[in-house]
Amino acid sequence: MNIEEILEDMDDTIDRAHTIPFASHKVIVDADRLRELINDIRLNIPAEIKRAKLIDFDCERILNDARAKAEQIVQDAELRAKQLCSEEAVQKEARQRGADMLMRAQRGSNEIKAAAEDYVNRLLSDAEAYFSENLHEVQKTRSKIENRKKNSRKG
């Protein structure tokens, strides 16, 4: 079960609870069931965090791979340009081709980097939205529980 499902179970448990006579705002809940659900939340939160760390690790790996590929492309282009430049007859053409290859490599490198950064941003944005939504749900549930505790103390 994920955290959202657990929180939904907590809500259902509270909704199904019996009211106390003459105090309709107070209910009797199964404390063991609520503790079990709270423990389930505690067990699931680390899994959610692990997923976020994996996403972050994947983003770093993608960026590092993109950088390594870009560097290799540049090195290959420089090597090829040097080979072409060694011949006097084609030196001018070799320079032009080397520069063109370098420019294409840099463009390709920039495109790979941009795509990787966009991907990372989308993943982080999705993770942020997911955790924000879950945090909001946890805060709402916590607030409900606190309100019910306050109301039960008043009555």
Backbone as JSON Lines, residues from 0, in Angstrom:
{"i":0,"aa":"M","n":[0.85,-1.19,0.0],"ca":[0.0,0.0,0.0],"c":[0.88,1.23,0.0]}
{"i":1,"aa":"N","n":[0.4,2.25,-0.74],"ca":[1.16,3.5,-0.69],"c":[0.54,4.41,0.37]}
{"i":2,"aa":"I","n":[1.2,5.52,0.61],"ca":[0.79,6.42,1.69],"c":[-0.63,6.94,1.47]}
{"i":3,"aa":"E","n":[-0.98,7.25,0.23],"ca":[-2.33,7.76,-0.04],"c":[-3.39,6.74,0.36]}
{"i":4,"aa":"E","n":[-3.15,5.49,0.04],"ca":[-4.11,4.44,0.39],"c":[-4.21,4.27,1.9]}
{"i":5,"aa":"I","n":[-3.08,4.37,2.57],"ca":[-3.07,4.24,4.03],"c":[-3.86,5.39,4.66]}
{"i":6,"aa":"L","n":[-3.63,6.59,4.17],"ca":[-4.35,7.75,4.7],"c":[-5.86,7.62,4.42]}
{"i":7,"aa":"E","n":[-6.2,7.09,3.27],"ca":[-7.61,6.86,2.94],"c":[-8.21,5.85,3.92]}
{"i":8,"aa":"D","n":[-7.46,4.8,4.27],"ca":[-7.92,3.83,5.26],"c":[-8.13,4.49,6.62]}
{"i":9,"aa":"M","n":[-7.24,5.42,6.97],"ca":[-7.39,6.13,8.25],"c":[-8.68,6.95,8.24]}
{"i":10,"aa":"D","n":[-8.91,7.64,7.13],"ca":[-10.15,8.41,7.01],"c":[-11.37,7.5,7.13]}
{"i":11,"aa":"D","n":[-11.32,6.36,6.43],"ca":[-12.44,5.42,6.48],"c":[-12.65,4.9,7.91]}
{"i":12,"aa":"T","n":[-11.58,4.62,8.6],"ca":[-11.67,4.14,9.99],"c":[-12.38,5.18,10.85]}
{"i":13,"aa":"I","n":[-12.0,6.41,10.68],"ca":[-12.64,7.49,11.46],"c":[-14.1,7.66,11.04]}
{"i":14,"aa":"D","n":[-14.36,7.6,9.73],"ca":[-15.74,7.76,9.24],"c":[-16.65,6.63,9.73]}
{"i":15,"aa":"R","n":[-16.1,5.42,9.87],"ca":[-16.9,4.28,10.31],"c":[-17.01,4.18,11.82]}
{"i":16,"aa":"A","n":[-16.32,5.02,12.53],"ca":[-16.31,4.95,14.0],"c":[-17.69,5.32,14.55]}
{"i":17,"aa":"H","n":[-18.0,4.75,15.69],"ca":[-19.28,5.01,16.35],"c":[-19.18,6.3,17.16]}
{"i":18,"aa":"T","n":[-20.26,7.09,17.11],"ca":[-20.25,8.35,17.88],"c":[-20.57,8.05,19.34]}
{"i":19,"aa":"I","n":[-20.11,8.94,20.17],"ca":[-20.37,8.83,21.61],"c":[-21.72,9.5,21.86]}
{"i":20,"aa":"P","n":[-22.6,8.84,22.62],"ca":[-23.92,9.44,22.89],"c":[-23.74,10.82,23.54]}
{"i":21,"aa":"F","n":[-24.56,11.74,23.1],"ca":[-24.6,13.12,23.6],"c":[-23.34,13.91,23.24]}
{"i":22,"aa":"A","n":[-22.5,13.36,22.41],"ca":[-21.3,14.08,21.95],"c":[-21.03,13.65,20.5]}
{"i":23,"aa":"S","n":[-21.86,14.12,19.59],"ca":[-21.79,13.64,18.21],"c":[-20.48,14.01,17.51]}
{"i":24,"aa":"H","n":[-19.76,14.95,18.04],"ca":[-18.49,15.32,17.43],"c":[-17.34,14.42,17.9]}
{"i":25,"aa":"K","n":[-17.63,13.49,18.8],"ca":[-16.62,12.56,19.29],"c":[-16.98,11.15,18.83]}
{"i":26,"aa":"V","n":[-15.91,10.38,18.54],"ca":[-16.14,9.01,18.09],"c":[-15.21,8.06,18.82]}
{"i":27,"aa":"I","n":[-15.59,6.8,18.79],"ca":[-14.75,5.75,19.35],"c":[-14.09,5.06,18.16]}
{"i":28,"aa":"V","n":[-12.74,5.08,18.14],"ca":[-12.03,4.46,17.02],"c":[-11.21,3.28,17.53]}
{"i":29,"aa":"D","n":[-10.88,2.42,16.61],"ca":[-10.04,1.27,16.9],"c":[-8.59,1.77,16.94]}
{"i":30,"aa":"A","n":[-8.09,1.98,18.14],"ca":[-6.75,2.54,18.32],"c":[-5.68,1.63,17.71]}
{"i":31,"aa":"D","n":[-5.86,0.32,17.86],"ca":[-4.88,-0.61,17.3],"c":[-4.81,-0.48,15.78]}
{"i":32,"aa":"R","n":[-5.99,-0.33,15.17],"ca":[-6.03,-0.18,13.7],"c":[-5.34,1.12,13.27]}
{"i":33,"aa":"L","n":[-5.6,2.21,13.98],"ca":[-4.96,3.48,13.65],"c":[-3.46,3.4,13.85]}
{"i":34,"aa":"R","n":[-3.01,2.76,14.91],"ca":[-1.57,2.6,15.13],"c":[-0.94,1.77,14.02]}
{"i":35,"aa":"E","n":[-1.65,0.75,13.6],"ca":[-1.16,-0.09,12.51],"c":[-1.01,0.74,11.23]}
{"i":36,"aa":"L","n":[-2.0,1.58,10.94],"ca":[-1.94,2.43,9.75],"c":[-0.82,3.47,9.86]}
{"i":37,"aa":"I","n":[-0.65,4.02,11.03],"ca":[0.43,5.0,11.23],"c":[1.79,4.32,11.04]}
{"i":38,"aa":"N","n":[1.94,3.11,11.55],"ca":[3.18,2.37,11.34],"c":[3.41,2.07,9.86]}
{"i":39,"aa":"D","n":[2.32,1.77,9.14],"ca":[2.43,1.54,7.7],"c":[2.93,2.8,7.0]}
{"i":40,"aa":"I","n":[2.46,3.94,7.43],"ca":[2.93,5.2,6.84],"c":[4.42,5.34,7.1]}
{"i":41,"aa":"R","n":[4.81,5.11,8.33],"ca":[6.24,5.23,8.67],"c":[7.08,4.28,7.82]}
{"i":42,"aa":"L","n":[6.59,3.11,7.56],"ca":[7.34,2.14,6.76],"c":[7.39,2.55,5.29]}
{"i":43,"aa":"N","n":[6.34,3.22,4.8],"ca":[6.27,3.6,3.39],"c":[7.02,4.88,3.08]}
{"i":44,"aa":"I","n":[7.16,5.76,4.05],"ca":[7.84,7.02,3.77],"c":[9.27,6.78,3.3]}
{"i":45,"aa":"P","n":[10.05,5.92,3.96],"ca":[11.41,5.69,3.46],"c":[11.43,5.17,2.02]}
{"i":46,"aa":"A","n":[10.46,4.36,1.63],"ca":[10.42,3.86,0.26],"c":[10.23,5.02,-0.71]}
{"i":47,"aa":"E","n":[9.38,5.97,-0.35],"ca":[9.14,7.13,-1.19],"c":[10.42,7.95,-1.3]}
{"i":48,"aa":"I","n":[11.12,8.09,-0.21],"ca":[12.36,8.86,-0.21],"c":[13.42,8.12,-1.04]}
{"i":49,"aa":"K","n":[13.46,6.8,-0.92],"ca":[14.41,6.03,-1.71],"c":[14.15,6.23,-3.2]}
{"i":50,"aa":"R","n":[12.86,6.25,-3.58],"ca":[12.53,6.48,-4.99],"c":[13.02,7.85,-5.45]}
{"i":51,"aa":"A","n":[12.86,8.84,-4.61],"ca":[13.32,10.19,-4.97],"c":[14.84,10.2,-5.12]}
{"i":52,"aa":"K","n":[15.54,9.5,-4.23],"ca":[17.0,9.44,-4.32],"c":[17.43,8.72,-5.6]}
{"i":53,"aa":"L","n":[16.71,7.66,-5.97],"ca":[17.02,6.96,-7.21],"c":[16.82,7.86,-8.42]}
{"i":54,"aa":"I","n":[15.76,8.65,-8.38],"ca":[15.52,9.59,-9.47],"c":[16.65,10.59,-9.55]}
{"i":55,"aa":"D","n":[17.07,11.11,-8.4],"ca":[18.17,12.06,-8.36],"c":[19.45,11.41,-8.88]}
{"i":56,"aa":"F","n":[19.71,10.16,-8.46],"ca":[20.9,9.44,-8.93],"c":[20.84,9.24,-10.43]}
{"i":57,"aa":"D","n":[19.67,8.86,-10.96],"ca":[19.51,8.68,-12.41],"c":[19.78,9.97,-13.15]}
{"i":58,"aa":"C","n":[19.3,11.08,-12.61],"ca":[19.52,12.37,-13.25],"c":[21.01,12.67,-13.34]}
{"i":59,"aa":"E","n":[21.71,12.45,-12.23],"ca":[23.16,12.69,-12.22],"c":[23.86,11.76,-13.22]}
{"i":60,"aa":"R","n":[23.45,10.52,-13.23],"ca":[24.08,9.55,-14.15],"c":[23.85,9.98,-15.6]}
{"i":61,"aa":"I","n":[22.63,10.42,-15.92],"ca":[22.32,10.85,-17.29],"c":[23.17,12.06,-17.66]}
{"i":62,"aa":"L","n":[23.27,13.01,-16.74],"ca":[24.08,14.2,-17.02],"c":[25.55,13.83,-17.21]}
{"i":63,"aa":"N","n":[26.06,12.94,-16.35],"ca":[27.46,12.52,-16.47],"c":[27.7,11.76,-17.78]}
{"i":64,"aa":"D","n":[26.76,10.91,-18.15],"ca":[26.88,10.19,-19.43],"c":[26.89,11.17,-20.6]}
{"i":65,"aa":"A","n":[26.0,12.17,-20.52],"ca":[25.93,13.17,-21.59],"c":[27.25,13.94,-21.69]}
{"i":66,"aa":"R","n":[27.8,14.31,-20.53],"ca":[29.09,15.03,-20.53],"c":[30.19,14.15,-21.12]}
{"i":67,"aa":"A","n":[30.23,12.88,-20.7],"ca":[31.26,11.97,-21.19],"c":[31.14,11.77,-22.7]}
{"i":68,"aa":"K","n":[29.92,11.61,-23.2],"ca":[29.72,11.46,-24.64],"c":[30.14,12.72,-25.38]}
{"i":69,"aa":"A","n":[29.8,13.87,-24.82],"ca":[30.16,15.13,-25.46],"c":[31.68,15.26,-25.52]}
{"i":70,"aa":"E","n":[32.36,14.93,-24.42],"ca":[33.83,15.01,-24.41],"c":[34.44,14.04,-25.41]}
{"i":71,"aa":"Q","n":[33.88,12.84,-25.49],"ca":[34.4,11.86,-26.44],"c":[34.2,12.34,-27.87]}
{"i":72,"aa":"I","n":[33.06,12.94,-28.15],"ca":[32.79,13.47,-29.49],"c":[33.79,14.57,-29.82]}
{"i":73,"aa":"V","n":[34.04,15.44,-28.86],"ca":[34.99,16.53,-29.08],"c":[36.39,15.96,-29.3]}
{"i":74,"aa":"Q","n":[36.8,14.99,-28.48],"ca":[38.12,14.39,-28.64],"c":[38.26,13.7,-30.0]}
{"i":75,"aa":"D","n":[37.22,12.98,-30.4],"ca":[37.24,12.33,-31.7],"c":[37.35,13.36,-32.83]}
{"i":76,"aa":"A","n":[36.62,14.43,-32.68],"ca":[36.66,15.49,-33.69],"c":[38.04,16.13,-33.74]}
{"i":77,"aa":"E","n":[38.63,16.38,-32.58],"ca":[39.98,16.97,-32.55],"c":[41.0,16.0,-33.14]}
{"i":78,"aa":"L","n":[40.89,14.73,-32.82],"ca":[41.81,13.73,-33.36],"c":[41.68,13.66,-34.88]}
{"i":79,"aa":"R","n":[40.46,13.62,-35.32],"ca":[40.22,13.56,-36.77],"c":[40.75,14.82,-37.46]}
{"i":80,"aa":"A","n":[40.53,15.95,-36.83],"ca":[41.02,17.2,-37.39],"c":[42.55,17.2,-37.47]}
{"i":81,"aa":"K","n":[43.23,16.69,-36.43],"ca":[44.69,16.62,-36.44],"c":[45.2,15.71,-37.56]}
{"i":82,"aa":"Q","n":[44.49,14.57,-37.74],"ca":[44.89,13.65,-38.8],"c":[44.77,14.3,-40.16]}
{"i":83,"aa":"L","n":[43.71,15.04,-40.36],"ca":[43.51,15.7,-41.65],"c":[44.52,16.83,-41.86]}
{"i":84,"aa":"C","n":[44.88,17.49,-40.77],"ca":[45.81,18.62,-40.86],"c":[47.23,18.18,-41.16]}
{"i":85,"aa":"S","n":[47.57,16.92,-40.89],"ca":[48.94,16.45,-41.09],"c":[49.33,16.42,-42.57]}
{"i":86,"aa":"E","n":[48.4,16.36,-43.44],"ca":[48.69,16.35,-44.88],"c":[48.63,17.8,-45.38]}
{"i":87,"aa":"E","n":[49.72,18.23,-46.0],"ca":[49.79,19.62,-46.45],"c":[48.76,19.94,-47.52]}
{"i":88,"aa":"A","n":[48.53,19.03,-48.43],"ca":[47.66,19.3,-49.58],"c":[46.22,19.56,-49.17]}
{"i":89,"aa":"V","n":[45.79,18.91,-48.09],"ca":[44.39,19.05,-47.68],"c":[44.26,19.78,-46.36]}
{"i":90,"aa":"Q","n":[45.29,20.51,-45.99],"ca":[45.31,21.16,-44.67],"c":[44.14,22.12,-44.5]}
{"i":91,"aa":"K","n":[43.89,22.93,-45.48],"ca":[42.81,23.91,-45.36],"c":[41.45,23.22,-45.23]}
{"i":92,"aa":"E","n":[41.24,22.22,-46.05],"ca":[39.98,21.49,-46.0],"c":[39.84,20.74,-44.66]}
{"i":93,"aa":"A","n":[40.95,20.22,-44.21],"ca":[40.93,19.49,-42.94],"c":[40.54,20.4,-41.79]}
{"i":94,"aa":"R","n":[41.07,21.6,-41.8],"ca":[40.71,22.56,-40.75],"c":[39.21,22.85,-40.77]}
{"i":95,"aa":"Q","n":[38.71,23.04,-41.97],"ca":[37.28,23.34,-42.09],"c":[36.42,22.17,-41.6]}
{"i":96,"aa":"R","n":[36.79,20.97,-42.03],"ca":[36.04,19.79,-41.6],"c":[36.14,19.57,-40.1]}
{"i":97,"aa":"G","n":[37.33,19.76,-39.56],"ca":[37.51,19.62,-38.11],"c":[36.65,20.6,-37.34]}
{"i":98,"aa":"A","n":[36.64,21.84,-37.83],"ca":[35.81,22.86,-37.17],"c":[34.33,22.51,-37.28]}
{"i":99,"aa":"D","n":[33.94,22.03,-38.46],"ca":[32.53,21.62,-38.64],"c":[32.17,20.47,-37.71]}
{"i":100,"aa":"M","n":[33.07,19.5,-37.62],"ca":[32.82,18.36,-36.74],"c":[32.75,18.81,-35.28]}
{"i":101,"aa":"L","n":[33.66,19.68,-34.91],"ca":[33.68,20.19,-33.54],"c":[32.38,20.94,-33.24]}
{"i":102,"aa":"M","n":[31.95,21.76,-34.18],"ca":[30.71,22.52,-33.99],"c":[29.51,21.56,-33.88]}
{"i":103,"aa":"R","n":[29.47,20.56,-34.76],"ca":[28.37,19.57,-34.68],"c":[28.43,18.8,-33.37]}
{"i":104,"aa":"A","n":[29.64,18.46,-32.96],"ca":[29.8,17.74,-31.69],"c":[29.34,18.59,-30.52]}
{"i":105,"aa":"Q","n":[29.72,19.85,-30.53],"ca":[29.31,20.74,-29.44],"c":[27.79,20.94,-29.46]}
{"i":106,"aa":"R","n":[27.25,21.08,-30.67],"ca":[25.79,21.22,-30.79],"c":[25.1,19.96,-30.28]}
{"i":107,"aa":"G","n":[25.62,18.81,-30.71],"ca":[25.05,17.54,-30.24],"c":[25.2,17.4,-28.73]}
{"i":108,"aa":"S","n":[26.35,17.8,-28.24],"ca":[26.59,17.76,-26.8],"c":[25.6,18.66,-26.07]}
{"i":109,"aa":"N","n":[25.42,19.85,-26.58],"ca":[24.47,20.79,-25.95],"c":[23.04,20.25,-26.01]}
{"i":110,"aa":"E","n":[22.69,19.61,-27.11],"ca":[21.35,19.04,-27.23],"c":[21.16,17.89,-26.23]}
{"i":111,"aa":"I","n":[22.19,17.05,-26.12],"ca":[22.11,15.94,-25.16],"c":[22.01,16.48,-23.74]}
{"i":112,"aa":"K","n":[22.84,17.48,-23.43],"ca":[22.78,18.07,-22.1],"c":[21.41,18.69,-21.83]}
{"i":113,"aa":"A","n":[20.9,19.44,-22.82],"ca":[19.59,20.09,-22.64],"c":[18.5,19.05,-22.46]}
{"i":114,"aa":"A","n":[18.54,18.0,-23.26],"ca":[17.53,16.94,-23.13],"c":[17.64,16.26,-21.78]}
{"i":115,"aa":"A","n":[18.86,16.0,-21.34],"ca":[19.04,15.37,-20.03],"c":[18.56,16.28,-18.91]}
{"i":116,"aa":"E","n":[18.87,17.55,-19.01],"ca":[18.42,18.5,-17.98],"c":[16.9,18.64,-17.98]}
{"i":117,"aa":"D","n":[16.3,18.65,-19.17],"ca":[14.83,18.69,-19.25],"c":[14.22,17.45,-18.61]}
{"i":118,"aa":"Y","n":[14.83,16.3,-18.89],"ca":[14.35,15.05,-18.32],"c":[14.46,15.08,-16.8]}
{"i":119,"aa":"V","n":[15.62,15.52,-16.33],"ca":[15.84,15.61,-14.89],"c":[14.84,16.57,-14.26]}
{"i":120,"aa":"N","n":[14.65,17.72,-14.89],"ca":[13.69,18.69,-14.35],"c":[12.28,18.11,-14.3]}
{"i":121,"aa":"R","n":[11.9,17.37,-15.35],"ca":[10.56,16.76,-15.34],"c":[10.46,15.73,-14.21]}
{"i":122,"aa":"L","n":[11.48,14.91,-14.05],"ca":[11.46,13.91,-12.98],"c":[11.39,14.57,-11.6]}
{"i":123,"aa":"L","n":[12.2,15.59,-11.41],"ca":[12.2,16.27,-10.12],"c":[10.89,17.0,-9.89]}
{"i":124,"aa":"S","n":[10.34,17.57,-10.95],"ca":[9.05,18.26,-10.83],"c":[7.95,17.27,-10.46]}
{"i":125,"aa":"D","n":[7.97,16.11,-11.13],"ca":[6.99,15.07,-10.8],"c":[7.16,14.61,-9.36]}
{"i":126,"aa":"A","n":[8.42,14.39,-8.96],"ca":[8.69,13.96,-7.58],"c":[8.24,15.03,-6.59]}
{"i":127,"aa":"E","n":[8.53,16.28,-6.92],"ca":[8.13,17.38,-6.03],"c":[6.61,17.43,-5.89]}
{"i":128,"aa":"A","n":[5.9,17.32,-7.02],"ca":[4.44,17.34,-6.98],"c":[3.91,16.16,-6.17]}
{"i":129,"aa":"Y","n":[4.49,15.0,-6.37],"ca":[4.06,13.8,-5.66],"c":[4.24,13.98,-4.16]}
{"i":130,"aa":"F","n":[5.44,14.42,-3.77],"ca":[5.7,14.57,-2.34],"c":[4.9,15.72,-1.75]}
{"i":131,"aa":"S","n":[4.69,16.76,-2.52],"ca":[3.89,17.88,-2.03],"c":[2.46,17.42,-1.78]}
{"i":132,"aa":"E","n":[1.93,16.66,-2.73],"ca":[0.56,16.16,-2.56],"c":[0.46,15.24,-1.34]}
{"i":133,"aa":"N","n":[1.44,14.35,-1.2],"ca":[1.42,13.45,-0.05],"c":[1.6,14.2,1.25]}
{"i":134,"aa":"L","n":[2.49,15.19,1.25],"ca":[2.69,16.0,2.45],"c":[1.39,16.72,2.81]}
{"i":135,"aa":"H","n":[0.72,17.24,1.79],"ca":[-0.54,17.94,2.03],"c":[-1.57,16.97,2.64]}
{"i":136,"aa":"E","n":[-1.64,15.77,2.11],"ca":[-2.58,14.78,2.62],"c":[-2.23,14.4,4.07]}
{"i":137,"aa":"V","n":[-0.95,14.22,4.33],"ca":[-0.53,13.89,5.7],"c":[-0.88,15.03,6.64]}
{"i":138,"aa":"Q","n":[-0.63,16.27,6.21],"ca":[-0.93,17.42,7.05],"c":[-2.44,17.53,7.31]}
{"i":139,"aa":"K","n":[-3.26,17.27,6.28],"ca":[-4.71,17.31,6.46],"c":[-5.16,16.25,7.45]}
{"i":140,"aa":"T","n":[-4.63,15.06,7.29],"ca":[-5.01,13.97,8.19],"c":[-4.55,14.26,9.6]}
{"i":141,"aa":"R","n":[-3.36,14.75,9.7],"ca":[-2.83,15.1,11.03],"c":[-3.68,16.18,11.67]}
{"i":142,"aa":"S","n":[-4.06,17.16,10.87],"ca":[-4.9,18.25,11.37],"c":[-6.25,17.71,11.84]}
{"i":143,"aa":"K","n":[-6.82,16.81,11.05],"ca":[-8.1,16.2,11.45],"c":[-7.96,15.47,12.78]}
{"i":144,"aa":"I","n":[-6.88,14.72,12.9],"ca":[-6.65,13.96,14.14],"c":[-6.47,14.92,15.31]}
{"i":145,"aa":"E","n":[-5.69,15.98,15.1],"ca":[-5.47,16.96,16.17],"c":[-6.79,17.63,16.55]}
{"i":146,"aa":"N","n":[-7.6,17.98,15.54],"ca":[-8.9,18.6,15.82],"c":[-9.8,17.65,16.61]}
{"i":147,"aa":"R","n":[-9.76,16.41,16.24],"ca":[-10.6,15.44,16.96],"c":[-10.09,15.24,18.38]}
{"i":148,"aa":"K","n":[-8.75,15.27,18.54],"ca":[-8.19,15.16,19.88],"c":[-8.6,16.37,20.72]}
{"i":149,"aa":"K","n":[-8.53,17.56,20.13],"ca":[-8.92,18.78,20.86],"c":[-10.39,18.73,21.24]}
{"i":150,"aa":"N","n":[-11.19,18.31,20.25],"ca":[-12.64,18.24,20.49],"c":[-12.96,17.2,21.55]}
{"i":151,"aa":"S","n":[-12.21,16.11,21.57],"ca":[-12.48,15.06,22.55],"c":[-12.07,15.52,23.97]}
{"i":152,"aa":"R","n":[-11.09,16.38,24.04],"ca":[-10.66,16.91,25.35],"c":[-11.67,17.92,25.89]}
{"i":153,"aa":"K","n":[-12.27,18.69,24.99],"ca":[-13.25,19.7,25.4],"c":[-14.53,19.07,25.95]}
{"i":154,"aa":"G","n":[-14.88,17.98,25.32],"ca":[-16.16,17.35,25.66],"c":[-16.04,16.43,26.79]}
